């Protein structure tokens, strides 16, 4: 699947949450069912290395630079998904 197909498939915030849960579960080597989308990343075991890795994946998927502090500025999966959904509705939605 191409990056544009992935991004076009992430139409809703819920889709972005699912994408983030899947990637985070893979990074942490845990089941997606074990991830609480309202828990702070620090409680999930996300460190700076995992944060940088996920930021890079998001930048590649969305085709924009992600702030280095993304996971600290938006400390839960829900909050990151909300931020990304807002980006999609802005200049990225065109």
Order of alpha helices (4+ residues) and beta strands (2+ residues): alpha-alpha-alpha-alpha-alpha-alpha
